[in-house]
Amino acid sequence: MRNTDRHPDLLPDGFKSYEEAAEFWDTHSITDCGEFVEPVEVDVDIQRRHFEIEVDSERFLALREAARRERKPIKELASEILKHRLIAG
């Protein structure tokens, strides 16, 4: 059961670093700082989506090695290969 008598530390105006912010939020909850937060409206227009597909180990290792040679993230190279194959196919 939650201790409702607890008084959370005041929410800082800012943090000196991401590490300082992480340390604060590791020991605090946004639910304890309700009086310091304000609702906002956000419009989101998602241009890309991420999908998960199964790939056998042999193909994954080959893809990883190709991405390393081309100095690209694996997901970027995989996307390029799929685009090329689907356009050409």
Secondary structure, 3 states (H helix, E strand, C coil): CCCCCCCCCCCCCCCCCHHHHHHHHHCCCHHHHHHHCCCCCCCCCCCCCCCCCCCCHHHHHHHHHHHHHHCCCHHHHHHHHHHHHHHHC
